[in-house]
Amino acid sequence: MEDALTAGAANYGYRYFLVRQVGDGDMKVSIPALTLGVILSADPSHTYGRPGPGA
């Protein structure tokens, strides 16, 4: 986990990124602020209600 956090910090700096442990079984991840729209995902293809490129 420490290596993943170090690599994420090196790649993304002060931007948000998600680190999760890969293992057996499914793990439910709950991010209420994301679900409620307080924060947004970093999906570059999503325009969040604004016209996209070429619109």
Rosetta constraint file for C-alpha pairs under 8 A:
AtomPair CA 1 CA 5 HARMONIC 6.27 0.50
AtomPair CA 1 CA 19 HARMONIC 7.89 0.50
AtomPair CA 1 CA 21 HARMONIC 7.26 0.50
AtomPair CA 2 CA 6 HARMONIC 6.16 0.50
AtomPair CA 3 CA 7 HARMONIC 6.11 0.50
AtomPair CA 4 CA 8 HARMONIC 6.00 0.50
AtomPair CA 4 CA 19 HARMONIC 6.87 0.50
AtomPair CA 5 CA 9 HARMONIC 6.07 0.50
AtomPair CA 5 CA 19 HARMONIC 7.01 0.50
AtomPair CA 6 CA 10 HARMONIC 6.21 0.50
AtomPair CA 7 CA 11 HARMONIC 6.16 0.50
AtomPair CA 8 CA 12 HARMONIC 5.72 0.50
AtomPair CA 8 CA 13 HARMONIC 7.42 0.50
AtomPair CA 8 CA 17 HARMONIC 7.04 0.50
AtomPair CA 9 CA 13 HARMONIC 4.77 0.50
AtomPair CA 9 CA 14 HARMONIC 7.09 0.50
AtomPair CA 12 CA 16 HARMONIC 7.42 0.50
AtomPair CA 12 CA 17 HARMONIC 7.28 0.50
AtomPair CA 31 CA 35 HARMONIC 6.30 0.50
AtomPair CA 32 CA 36 HARMONIC 5.97 0.50
AtomPair CA 33 CA 37 HARMONIC 6.06 0.50
AtomPair CA 33 CA 38 HARMONIC 4.95 0.50
AtomPair CA 33 CA 39 HARMONIC 5.80 0.50
AtomPair CA 34 CA 38 HARMONIC 5.98 0.50
AtomPair CA 34 CA 39 HARMONIC 5.11 0.50
AtomPair CA 34 CA 40 HARMONIC 6.03 0.50
AtomPair CA 34 CA 41 HARMONIC 7.25 0.50
AtomPair CA 47 CA 51 HARMONIC 6.55 0.50
AtomPair CA 47 CA 52 HARMONIC 5.72 0.50
AtomPair CA 51 CA 55 HARMONIC 5.67 0.50
